């Protein structure tokens, strides 16, 4: 599968991609349940739903006309996620949509018969959500957030933007397989880059603030924010602490950069939900999730906040400004 990558400069230009509009009508009202791991007022969650709804509409599934779409917002709370997953199953949906790994588990605990389409899930095989990527085997399929090797690009990009960096703290969630996988890849490339790595857990705000504050006492430090639902939930705090301590930081999603972070590199997360709508459409037309392969990202994006770079006294290399990172 051919990958496409593009660069976004916050305060600069955006390279966009074309949308192929497809219209399709359905005479039968179908039911779609969506479990979102974020709070209902979170801009990231709202963008997720907007992308999903637009793609569904282009396929003919219009809320209130050809489909009834029910949402639940878990706000990162495990107990609420389980409760809302059960509520969505009781809604008797034809298909369920899970936004991220934190949503998949509760839905699969609530049902092993209703089809589940997930997006932005780091390791669905290791997490036990599917039997394999090519043949999921159960009632779930969807789109992985990234391949672990992508994590090795993060310290490389940091060294390009901040060459003096010798210490890197990784903000991670050690309770999820994805956190362990990302940390292992970063550790494996660190010696070749001449950097030492250490960990900061992101379980709660206090732990994040204490961890970054202690790390900031070291010289030539920078941060890598590994992918996790907790990092998304604490993103305002993380971005603020990185600015306060003047730590060059790379993130896994563009939203951090839009909110003041320095640089991000990762899969285009909104594209995942557009593609997830395609799987919802195919399932509503009779295909089974067990027969739909789990797919890797096809679009990656590099985003750089030039204002933040200037505030940190960093000169972004022309090669990063001129072309996509590969």
HELIX and SHEET records of a PDB file:
HELIX    1   1 UNK A   43  UNK A   58  1                                  16    
HELIX    2   2 UNK A   78  UNK A   90  1                                  13    
HELIX    3   3 UNK A  101  UNK A  110  1                                  10    
HELIX    4   4 UNK A  148  UNK A  150  5                                   3    
HELIX    5   5 UNK A  151  UNK A  161  1                                  11    
HELIX    6   6 UNK A  177  UNK A  193  1                                  17    
HELIX    7   7 UNK A  205  UNK A  215  1                                  11    
HELIX    8   8 UNK A  229  UNK A  233  1                                   5    
HELIX    9   9 UNK A  235  UNK A  244  1                                  10    
HELIX   10  10 UNK A  254  UNK A  258  1                                   5    
HELIX   11  11 UNK A  269  UNK A  284  1                                  16    
HELIX   12  12 UNK A  289  UNK A  291  5                                   3    
HELIX   13  13 UNK A  306  UNK A  311  1                                   6    
HELIX   14  14 UNK A  318  UNK A  322  1                                   5    
SHEET    1   A 7 UNK A   4  UNK A  10  0                                        
SHEET    2   A 7 UNK A 299  UNK A 305  1                                        
SHEET    3   A 7 UNK A 263  UNK A 267 -1                                        
SHEET    4   A 7 UNK A 248  UNK A 251  1                                        
SHEET    5   A 7 UNK A 221  UNK A 225  1                                        
SHEET    6   A 7 UNK A 167  UNK A 172  1                                        
SHEET    7   A 7 UNK A 196  UNK A 201  1                                        
SHEET    1   B 5 UNK A  67  UNK A  73  0                                        
SHEET    2   B 5 UNK A  30  UNK A  36  1                                        
SHEET    3   B 5 UNK A  95  UNK A  99  1                                        
SHEET    4   B 5 UNK A 115  UNK A 121  1                                        
SHEET    5   B 5 UNK A 140  UNK A 144  1                                        
END                                                                             
